[in-house]
């Protein structure tokens, strides 16, 4: 039995590069279940926040704390990048890769990978090279690979950017199932409509700072800052 | 021009008649070069991958040295190996001088930097693609190297074949440490040098054509086996 890694607490985290602060100082707690949507204009720090929470960014200040020691928490997280990182392998072998890292035998890993592929609608693409998939299928592959270890929390960085409506709908349906199964989702998006459809909680970033957010219904119905209000209405922000 | 034509005809004759001497030195050439390539690949490929994913203070210096060593003069390598393996040398007790083992050692020294350097370049590009994913998946350093070597295997095959190409055509070092002894250490390149010295140009050219054909055949066979140049594969 794996211990719950949540809640996740970001305590006064700050990420800087080349002397410029990209994110923070920012504090945030993510616990329980559901979907947290990170919103904000370009360059507001959405990607940096997700990467920092997942441990891909070096923090200049502050700390990210989990309910269990960090090494234990690492194996219970997964990340889906905006541009899917494809391994030079077939679909089934790409999805099976994380399981091989965990020490599963190749046959068993491939069986579980086939199930994961089926769950995201790639069941008939198993033998295909990953690079030969369409844009939407590549992102589905990345999601299947992220989910095959059954993580407790899944970070997604604008997974539907550059996808058409149909592929976006498919991915939202997959994520809805993932949410039902109890996986905590933290996802950034540009798409306010998608945020409204999916969010239980919202985080609004502006210039690297969290200036608004909270329970989704409250945030979307009654944003507290002019920046968030403008963003939700589709107005241009300064 | 006449010599080249005669050489070609002689090459065909030697192959068709399965000339025993030709077969013997061809097989020895392959044995020495394939052994050297395998050993150098076992050292050079992981070294190239390790250099690609690790950051350390002298990294740039090590890579510059590796690149410089690609142009190692074979005669100097042969001389150094000769001194090391000669009776009065530190490794003389092994009794390896004028054996195929000495020739393999010399070739390994010559081609390891080539294989390591080319593989470093290929793996560096792959590592740039895979970096975030492999970190996100919480991989160990060894798991990263394994993934990069496996997924970059087609590019790495080119690195090994470059080493093979350099080794099979090498003559300076193996002449010194092997001694070009008939029935013992004579290979295609040293036989070519010998026949040229004797003024037997047609035979030397024939052996040269066979050497080229051998190199092309090995390259082709490996590309065929590893299924490169298929549109659906990297």
Interface residues (C-beta under 8 A of the other chain):
Chain A: X54 X56 X74 X75 X78 X79 X81 X85 X87 X88 X89 X97 X98 X101 X128 X129 X131 X132
Chain B: X126 X129 X130 X132 X133 X135 X136 X137 X138 X139 X143 X147 X151 X152 X232 X233 X234
